[in-house]
Amino acid sequence: MPDLTDVQTMSYEEAIRELEEIINQLETSQPMLAEALASYERGQALAQRCAALLEEADLRVRQVSDEERAG
């Protein structure tokens, strides 16, 4: 099973780059089932990390926007 703990410390750029690599690998090669499943799990964790970081950034943008309107 791949180590998923380090995903939570990745920047958006790192996570999206690795996710793109996994997608490319799965599209261009024919890995063994166990390897494909491990890559899929890792990809899911990376996608969730990217979504969380984008949501966090969106929240900060909204907060700044609200502060500008109130200020």
C-alpha positions, 0 to 999 in steps of 0.5 A: 500500500502506498504511503499516503501520509505525505500527501497532506504536506504537499503543495498544490503544485506538487500534488497536481504534478504527481497526479498528472504523472500517475494519470499519464502512467495509467494511460500509457502503460499496462501495470499489474493490477496491484500496481494500478490499484496502488496508483489509483489510491495515490491519485485519489489522495492527491486529487482530494489534497488539490481540492482541499487546497483550492477550497482553502484558497477560495475561502481566503479570497472570499474573506479578503473580498468581504473585508474590502467591502466592509472596510 
